[in-house]
Amino acid sequence: MISQTSLKQYFFTPSRGQFALWLTFAIVLLNNWPVAAYVATHLGLASWAGWQTLITIAVVIVVFTYTSFTLVTLLSIRLAKVLATLFLLTNACALYFLNTYQVILDKTMIGNILNTQTSESSQYLSFTLLLYVLLLGVLPSWWLWRMQVSTASRWRLATQWLVGMGLSIVWIWSASATWLWIDKHGKALGGTILPWSYIVNSALYYQDYAALHVTQTPLADGSFTNQEKTVVVLVIGESARAENFSMYGYARNTNPKTSQSGAVAMANTRACASYTTAAVACILAHTKEKSFGKVYETLPTYLQRQGVEVIWRSKNWGEAPITVSSYLTSKELKAQCQGIDCNYDGVLLAGLKEQIENATADKVFVVLHQTGSHGPAYNKKYPPEFEHFTPVCDSVELSKCSSESLLNAYDNTILYNDDFLARLTQTLQSLSVQSSAYLYLSDHGESLGENGLYLHGTPYSLAPKQQLEIPFIVWMSDAFQRQHQVQPQQLRDRPENSQDEIFHSVMGALGLTSEFYRPDLDIFNQ
């Protein structure tokens, strides 16, 4: 029987080993419910196999966590307390998102988190999140700082660690029957284990980030096949999924204006990633094949170097470093914008006609990077006049909203996007330049509660179709169609499309050819 003195010592004046063990079990028990939930859902706990697998995973988590805290505790008790506090607070936030949105904290999700703008991240704040931080972060941290850790022998601590490691190895080896299942589900499990999911995947993300931001290798120069003035606009949407576009057969009329503008809905388009940074990189790259040690310049930079006037207008983020004639953020665009629409994607159209008309080059390429349908606050992505489908979900805790209200809020963002594209069409039609076109496609899709998933960023191999099947819409002026000898029906007849086509299609639209230009990826090459 454990005496009252022993309990008091363990919780108030523990030894180094007891303190490391206390921190380990605090983190494992408080923060790793999603791991148990995943095993229960995908394997079940009605049999010994399920429990054996769960225990094996728990042993692995304990080994890594206890080993880490043991090493830090040997160096400094204060440092161990600081790190434990950071872990507890961060874990509390991570656990909230794991439970609320059913996300996986892999490399892609880390990229989403680190690149989210302040204005977007504030939309995730909720009373429930504060409760998580208070109960699972602040209170345990307060307790550990009250502990007076005794300076027991470091050798004793090392001995305890060795004994624990030995017992753990024996268990893991005896449970070898569980290895195959754990390996098969490793990606999903690894994205839910706290704190290791965000520690390891943050390192992997920054490794990829560093690789993208090395000096870009110039692509081979090209030549123009004509000198006719041409304007091409690329609209990069955000979190729009094809199944909610009436132009793709959706029952609700979410594209009343675009469907009547002569625009074409390209069939069967699949995103090459489920998060913004990777998807935008794919859209702007000349090939998805990676060359060892080389990062090639992106579409805007390449066109700028070839003499095209490149204009980038952004209400989003995620692009690799680019060199363009004009780069304007939504904050800068607001200076030339009036009305409530300036708080939404409509700001990207402010003064656009005048900027294009003032361009001195024969070829003009414009990128409009939308905030689109970025969640979770879908009801804040469109002006009040576009709240056509009601009632709408007005909470960032999407699982608390009814399916109907969540879908209504999301569909209103698509309806507003329809108006945006219609106004872009009017802008292009009003130009003195006769030959013009726009290509609109989303970076990725979005989950709205299907299979318990919300938002996006699920690992590509696990991502559902809602996060990968995206809209790809093209509009061409009559002069552009004559110039390229292409008809809308020819675009409709393409059985499959991808984000890989953008680079070469824009080159073709501008009449630019080069040794790396691929006609088979140019949708205008008929």
Protein Blocks (a to p, Z undefined) as FASTA:
>chain_A
ZZfklmmmmmmmccfklmmmmmmmmmmmmmmmmmmmmmmmmnopabfklmmmmmmmmmmm
mmmmmmmmmmmmmmomklmmmmmmmmmmmmmmmmmmmmmnopacdfklmmmmmmpcfklm
mmmgcfklmmmmmmmmmmmmmmmmmpccddddfklmmmmmmmmmmmmmmmmmmmmmmmmm
mmmmmmmmmmmccfklmmmmmmmmmmmmmmmmmccddddddddfbfcdcdddddddehia
fklpfknopabacblmlmmnopacdehiadfbfbfklmmmmmmpcbfbdcehiacddfkl
mmmmnopacddddfbehiacdddfbdcdfklmmmmggcjklmmmklmmgoklmmmmmpmb
fbdcdddddfkjacfklmlmccfklmmbccddfbfblmlpcfklmmmmmmmmmmmmmmmm
mmmmmmmmmpmblbdcdddddfbdcdehighiahehiafklpcfklmmccddddddfklm
mmnopafklmmmpmbdcfklmmmmmmmmnopacfklcfklmmklZZ
